[in-house]
Amino acid sequence: MRQEATCSLVLTQDAQHRKNQPPLAEEDDDRDHTDDAMPPPCSILLRQEEGEATAAAAGEGLLVPPLNFAMVDHGVYRSGFPDISNLPFVESLRLRSVLCLCPEPYPEANQEFLRAHGIRLFQFGIDGSKEPFVNIPEDRIREALKVVLDVANHPVLIHCKRGKHRTGCVVGCLRKLQRWCLTSIFDEYQRFAAAKARVSDLRIGPEL
């Protein structure tokens, strides 16, 4: 009986002691265990993301490649028409020359960029007509190929407006000279032209 009374007294005193104590220590322990698992407040996340974006912009310059940009071969690239936002990326390629297949006058801003970086412009204007049976001027394709094959012009960027049809014709003819099979040449053309592939583009090349 005395043992039971003693245990009861101890439990009562312990309960009274806990009641009189503030629950700070217990809450602090909970925080210590859960802080790592809880996400930071939204405001902190936003500040972190803004800081990372600013650091990326300052450190990397946000390099944006032109539409349909790809490497064709060592020192040879293809793309759509580079606009102002693409020029920092183009600068990173350390080009020696640009081969433009559009007949329109080259934009002054692009010309200034080329002059500032000592990049030579070759322009062989080919009509971007969407007619299905318009003939591609083979003489201009030959002249363009001479530029691409001359390693003194490398690295070189070949481009038209969207980097699909006219650029695809020049690259396809280059592949033929590299002894690619026609299936692989057409597959590469289709990959860039997609649903807008043209019969006239696929016919160019056998006599080159």
Backbone as CSV, one residue per row, in Angstrom:
resi,resn,N_x,N_y,N_z,CA_x,CA_y,CA_z,C_x,C_y,C_z
1,MET,0.814,-1.203,0.000,0.000,0.000,0.000,0.849,1.255,0.000
2,ARG,1.910,1.215,0.843,2.786,2.390,0.887,3.461,2.603,-0.474
3,GLN,3.814,1.464,-1.143,4.446,1.595,-2.464,3.500,2.249,-3.448
4,GLU,2.235,1.834,-3.455,1.258,2.406,-4.374,1.023,3.874,-4.083
5,ALA,0.962,4.218,-2.789,0.771,5.621,-2.419,1.939,6.473,-2.835
6,THR,3.160,5.904,-2.702,4.363,6.654,-3.098,4.357,6.902,-4.597
7,CYS,4.035,5.852,-5.390,3.994,6.010,-6.856,2.962,7.039,-7.259
8,SER,1.801,7.005,-6.612,0.755,7.966,-6.933,1.196,9.379,-6.638
9,LEU,1.904,9.553,-5.501,2.384,10.886,-5.134,3.402,11.398,-6.139
10,VAL,4.300,10.493,-6.596,5.328,10.893,-7.574,4.688,11.293,-8.891
11,LEU,3.719,10.504,-9.363,3.051,10.823,-10.618,2.303,12.140,-10.528
12,THR,1.642,12.350,-9.352,0.906,13.606,-9.173,1.844,14.790,-9.187
13,GLN,3.000,14.651,-8.524,3.970,15.748,-8.490,4.549,16.014,-9.883
14,ASP,4.815,14.928,-10.631,5.365,15.089,-11.991,4.380,15.787,-12.910
15,ALA,3.108,15.411,-12.782,2.080,16.061,-13.598,1.950,17.525,-13.239
16,GLN,2.012,17.800,-11.914,1.914,19.206,-11.479,3.110,20.002,-11.978
17,HIS,4.301,19.367,-11.975,5.516,20.044,-12.438,5.411,20.401,-13.924
18,ARG,4.892,19.430,-14.742,4.744,19.693,-16.175,3.729,20.792,-16.440
19,LYS,2.699,20.827,-15.597,1.659,21.845,-15.786,2.203,23.235,-15.554
20,ASN,3.110,23.329,-14.558,3.670,24.643,-14.223,4.766,25.081,-15.172
21,GLN,5.360,24.147,-15.952,6.452,24.494,-16.850,5.903,24.968,-18.198
22,PRO,6.483,26.049,-18.796,6.065,26.473,-20.148,6.497,25.447,-21.184
23,PRO,5.720,25.241,-22.226,6.017,24.180,-23.205,7.025,24.584,-24.260
24,LEU,7.938,25.521,-23.940,8.880,26.024,-24.957,9.875,24.969,-25.373
25,ALA,10.393,24.261,-24.397,11.438,23.294,-24.727,10.921,22.225,-25.669
26,GLU,9.699,21.744,-25.409,9.124,20.707,-26.260,8.871,21.211,-27.672
27,GLU,8.366,22.447,-27.808,8.117,23.012,-29.133,9.409,23.239,-29.875
28,ASP,10.446,23.663,-29.130,11.733,23.873,-29.780,12.273,22.579,-30.343
29,ASP,12.082,21.474,-29.574,12.550,20.190,-30.071,11.840,19.815,-31.368
30,ASP,10.506,20.082,-31.392,9.745,19.769,-32.610,10.257,20.553,-33.786
31,ARG,10.566,21.827,-33.545,11.077,22.654,-34.649,12.403,22.108,-35.158
32,ASP,13.253,21.699,-34.237,14.565,21.203,-34.651,14.431,19.994,-35.555
33,HIS,13.398,19.175,-35.317,13.249,17.964,-36.098,12.513,18.207,-37.402
34,THR,11.714,19.259,-37.488,10.857,19.431,-38.670,11.309,20.542,-39.599
35,ASP,12.221,21.417,-39.164,12.626,22.539,-40.019,13.203,22.064,-41.339
36,ASP,13.994,20.986,-41.285,14.647,20.510,-42.504,13.631,19.974,-43.501
37,ALA,12.525,19.453,-43.011,11.538,18.868,-43.900,10.556,19.882,-44.440
38,MET,10.406,21.011,-43.765,9.431,22.008,-44.184,10.008,22.903,-45.259
39,PRO,9.260,23.244,-46.315,9.765,24.161,-47.353,9.840,25.574,-46.808
40,PRO,10.781,26.373,-47.320,10.869,27.764,-46.874,9.669,28.548,-47.343
41,PRO,9.377,29.671,-46.724,8.240,30.493,-47.147,8.364,30.905,-48.599
42,CYS,7.214,31.227,-49.228,7.192,31.594,-50.653,8.081,32.795,-50.931
43,SER,8.080,33.752,-50.024,8.877,34.961,-50.260,10.359,34.632,-50.348
44,ILE,10.803,33.658,-49.521,12.210,33.265,-49.569,12.502,32.544,-50.874
45,LEU,11.570,31.667,-51.297,11.768,30.975,-52.571,11.853,31.942,-53.731
46,LEU,10.988,32.946,-53.730,11.002,33.924,-54.808,12.318,34.688,-54.826
47,ARG,12.803,35.067,-53.649,14.074,35.791,-53.592,15.211,34.912,-54.082
48,GLN,15.165,33.608,-53.736,16.204,32.702,-54.199,16.175,32.562,-55.716
49,GLU,14.950,32.406,-56.286,14.837,32.252,-57.735,15.284,33.512,-58.461
50,GLU,14.907,34.673,-57.931,15.334,35.920,-58.560,16.841,36.068,-58.495
51,GLY,17.425,35.667,-57.361,18.874,35.745,-57.228,19.584,34.831,-58.195
52,GLU,19.041,33.596,-58.355,19.641,32.651,-59.297,19.521,33.151,-60.732
53,ALA,18.359,33.721,-61.082,18.156,34.237,-62.441,19.102,35.396,-62.722
54,THR,19.283,36.269,-61.727,20.190,37.406,-61.901,21.621,36.934,-62.064
55,ALA,22.001,35.933,-61.259,23.358,35.402,-61.368,23.589,34.749,-62.717
56,ALA,22.569,34.019,-63.195,22.697,33.379,-64.509,22.820,34.411,-65.615
57,ALA,22.001,35.462,-65.525,22.043,36.514,-66.547,23.384,37.208,-66.542
58,ALA,23.929,37.454,-65.352,25.203,38.159,-65.260,26.360,37.264,-65.666
59,GLY,26.288,35.970,-65.260,27.415,35.086,-65.505,27.433,34.470,-66.881
60,GLU,26.268,34.129,-67.430,26.227,33.397,-68.682,25.703,34.211,-69.857
61,GLY,25.093,35.338,-69.635,24.607,36.169,-70.714,23.370,35.623,-71.401
62,LEU,22.737,34.594,-70.866,21.520,34.021,-71.432,21.666,33.778,-72.935
63,LEU,22.499,32.828,-73.315,22.741,32.529,-74.718,21.541,31.794,-75.311
64,VAL,20.970,32.374,-76.356,19.778,31.809,-77.002,20.126,31.469,-78.450
65,PRO,20.121,30.190,-78.826,20.457,29.833,-80.211,19.350,30.233,-81.165
66,PRO,19.686,30.440,-82.438,18.645,30.738,-83.433,17.720,29.531,-83.628
67,LEU,16.603,29.782,-84.274,15.640,28.738,-84.585,16.310,27.622,-85.382
68,ASN,15.997,26.372,-85.034,16.491,25.187,-85.752,18.015,25.117,-85.817
69,PHE,18.677,25.610,-84.792,20.141,25.532,-84.771,20.596,24.091,-84.573
70,ALA,21.649,23.715,-85.311,22.243,22.386,-85.146,23.651,22.401,-85.738
71,MET,24.442,21.472,-85.279,25.778,21.276,-85.846,25.673,20.292,-87.001
72,VAL,26.198,20.665,-88.163,26.159,19.806,-89.350,27.383,18.910,-89.392
73,ASP,28.527,19.522,-89.182,29.806,18.813,-89.201,30.792,19.667,-88.421
74,HIS,31.992,19.180,-88.256,32.996,19.963,-87.541,33.218,21.293,-88.254
75,GLY,32.913,22.400,-87.572,33.090,23.717,-88.152,31.967,24.183,-89.047
76,VAL,30.870,23.420,-89.119,29.736,23.785,-89.971,28.450,23.711,-89.141
77,TYR,27.698,24.827,-89.130,26.448,24.892,-88.373,25.311,25.313,-89.303
78,ARG,24.087,25.078,-88.868,22.899,25.483,-89.616,21.886,26.083,-88.648
79,SER,21.025,26.964,-89.179,19.997,27.559,-88.316,19.029,28.370,-89.159
80,GLY,18.024,28.929,-88.471,17.187,29.953,-89.064,17.889,31.302,-88.948
81,PHE,17.206,32.359,-89.369,17.815,33.694,-89.399,18.078,34.165,-87.965
82,PRO,19.324,34.478,-87.617,19.601,34.947,-86.258,19.050,36.362,-86.052
83,ASP,18.307,36.559,-84.964,17.871,37.907,-84.636,18.760,38.478,-83.543
84,ILE,18.427,39.672,-83.049,19.279,40.362,-82.086,19.510,39.510,-80.836
85,SER,18.480,38.826,-80.372,18.618,38.038,-79.151,19.550,36.842,-79.317
86,ASN,19.795,36.429,-80.566,20.662,35.273,-80.820,22.126,35.641,-81.000
87,LEU,22.422,36.912,-81.161,23.796,37.311,-81.492,24.823,36.923,-80.427
88,PRO,24.524,37.022,-79.117,25.513,36.547,-78.136,25.837,35.063,-78.310
89,PHE,24.830,34.255,-78.643,25.090,32.833,-78.899,25.951,32.666,-80.146
90,VAL,25.614,33.390,-81.218,26.402,33.312,-82.452,27.852,33.716,-82.177
91,GLU,28.029,34.717,-81.333,29.390,35.151,-80.982,30.176,34.017,-80.332
92,SER,29.494,33.196,-79.524,30.176,32.100,-78.832,30.689,31.031,-79.790
93,LEU,30.166,30.996,-81.030,30.612,30.014,-82.016,31.954,30.390,-82.640
94,ARG,32.372,31.643,-82.453,33.646,32.140,-83.025,33.714,31.882,-84.538
95,LEU,32.672,32.329,-85.234,32.566,32.090,-86.669,33.585,32.891,-87.457
96,ARG,33.934,32.336,-88.608,34.716,33.082,-89.598,33.818,33.611,-90.706
97,SER,32.701,32.899,-90.935,31.826,33.317,-92.032,30.384,32.895,-91.764
98,VAL,29.488,33.621,-92.437,28.061,33.319,-92.404,27.593,33.187,-93.842
99,LEU,26.847,32.113,-94.129,26.309,31.883,-95.459,24.804,32.071,-95.400
100,CYS,24.330,33.166,-95.998,22.906,33.485,-95.972,22.285,33.107,-97.311
101,LEU,21.155,32.413,-97.267,20.482,31.953,-98.483,19.218,32.745,-98.790
102,CYS,19.038,33.877,-98.126,17.868,34.730,-98.355,18.217,35.848,-99.339
103,PRO,17.297,36.219,-100.224,17.594,37.272,-101.200,17.446,38.684,-100.636
104,GLU,16.746,38.839,-99.519,16.504,40.173,-98.961,17.804,40.779,-98.423
105,PRO,17.894,42.117,-98.410,19.088,42.778,-97.856,19.323,42.342,-96.411
106,TYR,20.586,42.107,-96.103,20.926,41.653,-94.753,20.708,42.795,-93.762
107,PRO,20.062,42.542,-92.625,19.763,43.625,-91.663,21.023,44.346,-91.205
108,GLU,20.918,45.645,-91.040,22.067,46.464,-90.663,22.635,46.038,-89.317
109,ALA,21.776,45.705,-88.365,22.262,45.294,-87.039,23.112,44.031,-87.144
110,ASN,22.696,43.097,-87.998,23.478,41.877,-88.192,24.796,42.179,-88.899
111,GLN,24.751,43.102,-89.861,25.977,43.472,-90.555,26.980,44.117,-89.604
112,GLU,26.496,44.964,-88.728,27.377,45.594,-87.745,28.015,44.544,-86.838
113,PHE,27.210,43.563,-86.449,27.736,42.480,-85.614,28.845,41.722,-86.347
114,LEU,28.607,41.400,-87.622,29.613,40.666,-88.393,30.886,41.481,-88.545
115,ARG,30.743,42.762,-88.829,31.927,43.611,-88.976,32.706,43.698,-87.667
116,ALA,31.987,43.836,-86.571,32.642,43.984,-85.267,33.430,42.737,-84.876
117,HIS,33.035,41.586,-85.397,33.700,40.343,-85.024,34.502,39.732,-86.174
118,GLY,34.689,40.499,-87.229,35.512,40.029,-88.337,34.948,38.808,-89.035
119,ILE,33.631,38.731,-89.133,32.966,37.587,-89.773,32.574,37.964,-91.202
120,ARG,32.932,37.136,-92.148,32.639,37.416,-93.548,31.244,36.931,-93.908
121,LEU,30.518,37.723,-94.668,29.165,37.365,-95.099,29.181,36.919,-96.558
122,PHE,28.661,35.710,-96.803,28.405,35.214,-98.145,26.893,35.128,-98.297
123,GLN,26.363,35.733,-99.350,24.915,35.717,-99.541,24.579,35.255,-100.947
124,PHE,23.847,34.158,-101.018,23.365,33.618,-102.289,21.846,33.540,-102.180
125,GLY,21.182,34.572,-102.676,19.743,34.663,-102.517,18.991,33.601,-103.285
126,ILE,18.190,32.831,-102.578,17.330,31.817,-103.192,15.901,32.135,-102.780
127,ASP,15.014,32.171,-103.746,13.615,32.484,-103.470,13.019,31.446,-102.530
128,GLY,12.329,31.933,-101.513,11.708,31.032,-100.555,10.287,30.684,-100.932
129,SER,9.991,30.593,-102.221,8.639,30.318,-102.696,8.118,29.001,-102.140
130,LYS,6.812,28.974,-101.828,6.189,27.769,-101.295,5.517,26.928,-102.375
131,GLU,5.672,27.323,-103.625,5.096,26.529,-104.707,5.761,25.155,-104.731
132,PRO,5.010,24.090,-104.907,5.572,22.733,-104.770,6.560,22.341,-105.850
133,PHE,6.505,22.969,-107.013,7.389,22.529,-108.085,8.306,23.643,-108.592
134,VAL,8.610,24.604,-107.736,9.559,25.654,-108.109,10.966,25.061,-108.098
135,ASN,11.697,25.309,-109.168,13.049,24.765,-109.268,14.026,25.568,-108.411
136,ILE,14.873,24.861,-107.666,15.922,25.493,-106.879,17.080,25.811,-107.823
137,PRO,17.597,27.041,-107.820,18.700,27.390,-108.727,19.978,26.639,-108.361
138,GLU,20.335,25.664,-109.200,21.460,24.797,-108.888,22.791,25.543,-108.903
139,ASP,22.903,26.602,-109.706,24.164,27.335,-109.748,24.454,27.988,-108.392
140,ARG,23.404,28.488,-107.737,23.611,29.102,-106.419,23.899,28.050,-105.354
141,ILE,23.291,26.885,-105.502,23.599,25.791,-104.576,25.075,25.404,-104.706
142,ARG,25.574,25.354,-105.945,26.986,25.025,-106.164,27.903,26.063,-105.535
143,GLU,27.556,27.341,-105.719,28.378,28.414,-105.131,28.353,28.333,-103.610
144,ALA,27.189,28.044,-103.064,27.085,27.918,-101.608,27.930,26.747,-101.112
145,LEU,27.915,25.641,-101.850,28.700,24.475,-101.451,30.197,24.767,-101.474
146,LYS,30.629,25.574,-102.420,32.054,25.936,-102.473,32.468,26.656,-101.195
147,VAL,31.592,27.522,-100.701,31.880,28.246,-99.459,31.956,27.273,-98.287
148,VAL,30.999,26.352,-98.236,30.941,25.404,-97.119,32.127,24.444,-97.144
149,LEU,32.554,24.029,-98.326,33.636,23.051,-98.432,35.011,23.655,-98.196
150,ASP,35.132,24.961,-98.280,36.417,25.630,-98.071,36.658,25.783,-96.569
151,VAL,37.595,25.016,-96.032,37.837,25.040,-94.581,38.355,26.395,-94.108
152,ALA,38.842,27.205,-95.046,39.291,28.547,-94.665,38.122,29.399,-94.177
153,ASN,36.900,29.013,-94.540,35.702,29.744,-94.097,35.121,29.206,-92.789
154,HIS,35.694,28.148,-92.274,35.173,27.539,-91.051,35.706,28.251,-89.798
155,PRO,34.896,28.284,-88.763,33.526,27.800,-88.645,32.550,28.676,-89.445
156,VAL,31.566,28.042,-90.064,30.600,28.740,-90.901,29.190,28.396,-90.439
157,LEU,28.312,29.387,-90.490,26.895,29.184,-90.177,26.081,29.340,-91.452
158,ILE,25.338,28.291,-91.822,24.440,28.335,-92.973,23.044,28.646,-92.461
159,HIS,22.401,29.642,-93.052,21.037,29.924,-92.597,20.192,30.516,-93.714
160,CYS,18.878,30.279,-93.596,17.880,30.961,-94.414,16.920,31.616,-93.434
161,LYS,15.658,31.666,-93.736,14.726,32.332,-92.825,14.416,31.466,-91.602
162,ARG,14.057,30.198,-91.843,13.702,29.313,-90.725,14.614,28.095,-90.597
163,GLY,15.620,28.024,-91.442,16.565,26.911,-91.334,15.999,25.578,-91.762
164,LYS,14.999,25.602,-92.648,14.345,24.351,-93.053,14.644,23.979,-94.499
165,HIS,14.094,24.758,-95.456,14.081,24.325,-96.860,15.365,24.666,-97.606
166,ARG,15.668,25.959,-97.717,16.868,26.342,-98.455,18.128,25.823,-97.776
167,THR,18.165,25.970,-96.461,19.303,25.427,-95.712,19.341,23.910,-95.847
168,GLY,18.162,23.281,-95.813,18.102,21.830,-95.956,18.617,21.351,-97.297
169,CYS,18.384,22.132,-98.352,18.894,21.762,-99.686,20.419,21.775,-99.713
170,VAL,21.018,22.833,-99.171,22.484,22.934,-99.166,23.081,21.818,-98.323
171,VAL,22.515,21.598,-97.148,23.034,20.541,-96.273,22.839,19.165,-96.922
172,GLY,21.699,18.962,-97.596,21.465,17.692,-98.274,22.481,17.425,-99.364
173,CYS,22.827,18.460,-100.118,23.840,18.304,-101.175,25.221,18.057,-100.570
174,LEU,25.487,18.700,-99.443,26.742,18.435,-98.741,26.798,16.975,-98.296
175,ARG,25.696,16.469,-97.793,25.653,15.064,-97.370,25.893,14.123,-98.547
176,LYS,25.368,14.502,-99.714,25.588,13.662,-100.901,27.071,13.599,-101.250
177,LEU,27.755,14.746,-101.131,29.195,14.766,-101.374,29.949,13.980,-100.304
178,GLN,29.347,13.885,-99.125,29.951,13.088,-98.051,29.583,11.612,-98.165
179,ARG,28.876,11.266,-99.257,28.502,9.884,-99.569,27.508,9.294,-98.559
180,TRP,26.629,10.152,-98.065,25.517,9.629,-97.265,24.544,8.930,-98.205
181,CYS,23.850,7.913,-97.727,22.795,7.292,-98.534,21.591,8.234,-98.574
182,LEU,20.785,8.124,-99.639,19.653,9.033,-99.824,18.648,8.944,-98.679
183,THR,18.477,7.750,-98.131,17.527,7.597,-97.024,17.930,8.463,-95.839
184,SER,19.209,8.454,-95.496,19.695,9.267,-94.374,19.601,10.758,-94.684
185,ILE,19.871,11.126,-95.951,19.771,12.539,-96.353,18.332,13.024,-96.216
186,PHE,17.394,12.226,-96.711,15.980,12.614,-96.630,15.483,12.627,-95.186
187,ASP,15.965,11.699,-94.391,15.566,11.671,-92.976,16.006,12.953,-92.261
188,GLU,17.233,13.387,-92.559,17.727,14.619,-91.926,16.911,15.820,-92.404
189,TYR,16.623,15.872,-93.697,15.806,16.963,-94.227,14.434,16.986,-93.553
190,GLN,13.808,15.815,-93.462,12.472,15.729,-92.867,12.474,16.142,-91.406
191,ARG,13.560,15.876,-90.710,13.628,16.207,-89.292,13.490,17.706,-89.053
192,PHE,14.005,18.508,-89.986,13.910,19.960,-89.851,12.677,20.520,-90.553
193,ALA,12.314,19.958,-91.710,11.168,20.473,-92.471,9.848,19.991,-91.903
194,ALA,9.856,18.813,-91.267,8.661,18.228,-90.654,7.533,18.110,-91.680
195,ALA,6.357,18.635,-91.338,5.192,18.485,-92.215,5.267,19.383,-93.451
196,LYS,6.247,20.300,-93.493,6.340,21.245,-94.602,7.414,20.855,-95.618
197,ALA,7.746,19.593,-95.677,8.713,19.130,-96.670,8.203,19.404,-98.080
198,ARG,9.116,19.746,-98.995,8.739,20.102,-100.360,9.373,19.144,-101.364
199,VAL,8.592,18.767,-102.360,9.080,17.863,-103.396,10.255,18.498,-104.137
200,SER,10.176,19.795,-104.405,11.242,20.469,-105.148,12.558,20.435,-104.388
201,ASP,12.505,20.463,-103.044,13.732,20.382,-102.256,14.342,18.999,-102.361
202,LEU,13.512,17.968,-102.368,14.007,16.614,-102.402,14.558,16.222,-103.765
203,ARG,14.168,16.961,-104.811,14.657,16.647,-106.154,16.031,17.227,-106.415
204,ILE,16.450,18.241,-105.628,17.709,18.920,-105.898,18.877,18.005,-105.517
205,GLY,19.911,17.990,-106.335,21.118,17.316,-105.906,21.644,16.225,-106.798
206,PRO,20.811,15.385,-107.458,21.376,14.260,-108.221,22.386,14.672,-109.264
207,GLU,22.197,15.848,-109.886,23.132,16.251,-110.955,24.323,17.029,-110.407
208,LEU,24.325,17.347,-109.101,25.414,18.160,-108.539,26.665,17.317,-108.350
